[in-house]
Amino acid sequence: MREWFTDEAELAFDGVPIGPFRGVDEIVRAYKERPPDDLVLTFGVDDDGGRVVARYGWLREPATVAGRMLLTPSGERIAKLVVTFER
């Protein structure tokens, strides 16, 4: 996971009282301490002017979109990831 993010990356959640986390070390620590409790499904990915928008859900409810992942790339890595919870 560490290799996915830039050193100064930011991870934020919209719809749950967690984060934001700044810096790859803080992001990795947060996922180790509170990993997702289910597998993530991706329903579709779009380019939104340089930002990647992916609709996602959970394996336990495979027909339901739970939110979006808004990813801002920097080269081959993630500079910012905002995960929304819309259900």
Rosetta blueprint (number, residue, H / E / L):
1 M L
2 R H
3 E H
4 W H
5 F E
6 T E
7 D E
8 E E
9 A E
10 E E
11 L E
12 A E
13 F E
14 D E
15 G L
16 V L
17 P L
18 I L
19 G L
20 P L
21 F E
22 R E
23 G L
24 V H
25 D H
26 E H
27 I H
28 V H
29 R H
30 A H
31 Y H
32 K H
33 E H
34 R L
35 P L
36 P L
37 D L
38 D L
39 L L
40 V E
41 L E
42 T E
43 F E
44 G E
45 V E
46 D E
47 D E
48 D E
49 G L
50 G L
51 R E
52 V E
53 V E
54 A E
55 R E
56 Y E
57 G E
58 W E
59 L L
60 R L
61 E L
62 P L
63 A L
64 T L
65 V L
66 A L
67 G E
68 R E
69 M E
70 L E
71 L E
72 T E
73 P E
74 S E
75 G L
76 E L
77 R E
78 I E
79 A E
80 K E
81 L E
82 V E
83 V E
84 T E
85 F L
86 E L
87 R L
